[in-house]
């Protein structure tokens, strides 16, 4: 009898639908590896799977990323071996053990811990996607960054700043504002203010070059109104709910704006894309461009409590679950 377990849902709903289920770790098939996990990264998408915003097939084991030590590998696996420390993106990470495609697992470089791997892989690749693959701001340009000290934001702000970009951070409290300033934001706008007027005022009336917006429903129009003509509205999240439909004319009347809704998967679904992003991310971590920021840690068995925390909007940095 194994003490291995995972956290599953059988129906959509609030955090109370998360259920601990005993399991036997699955032996890796060809091309797969079995990882004993030491840290699981919590992501907002996990709450969307739970709530039904993003439909999944039941029963469903939650979780999108984790890190740990390889226990065994299946036939044909060459990129990793037992004993290697790895981080990966894959469905079903809320578990003591994870079996999945070895080609999606990345060896953690010396100096990057498993906790750091689980805290930064998905969120850091997202920051890489936004800054290098979606809209690459030039030094001297201005970016509006929403939720600047959250999971993605705590990596995005220092990374953007390191590129010479001026960051205007939009957040909800003085404590978070102070953290955003420390991370490199030149100015802070509170989300209860008239964000667009403040963004315009802070850019001499011109508007920002790009808005990286993870908040969604409650922020989308303020993002559009903050942009300069031909600016980019990069809507990448729904922390406050899914964005309402926006008619193309809204982009044209504000000055031929560009709007995009990127999803990380489309940038890392090839091995080439995954390795390109990971090498930028691990390179930046090792260079000290930013540090993993683990704001809170929960036992894996307390995943429901962790969901309540992230949905409350009060967390900072990454949230980890420890098996
Ligand atoms: P965060 O740690 O940023 O948490 C969400 C933050 O959003 C809160 O801390 C809060 O920050 C802000 N917020 C504003 N309004 C609300 C609200 N009504 N409820 C809750 N939070 C609110 O989360 P992540 O960094 O993990 O993810 C942010 C978003 O990015 C999510 O929607 C996620 O799905 C998305 N994402 C998208 C990816 C993609 O590929 N497109 C990949 C990764 C993440 P503050 O107090 O500063 O306002």
Boltz pocket constraint, residues with backbone or C-beta under 6 A from the ligand:
constraints:
  - pocket:
      binder: B
      contacts: [[A, 42], [A, 43], [A, 44], [A, 45], [A, 122], [A, 123], [A, 126], [A, 146], [A, 147], [A, 148], [A, 149], [A, 150], [A, 151], [A, 152], [A, 153], [A, 170], [A, 171], [A, 172], [A, 173], [A, 176], [A, 191], [A, 214], [A, 215], [A, 218], [A, 235], [A, 236], [A, 237], [A, 238], [A, 239], [A, 240], [A, 241], [A, 262], [A, 263], [A, 264], [A, 265], [A, 310], [A, 311], [A, 312], [A, 313], [A, 314], [A, 315], [A, 316], [A, 317]]
      max_distance: 6.0
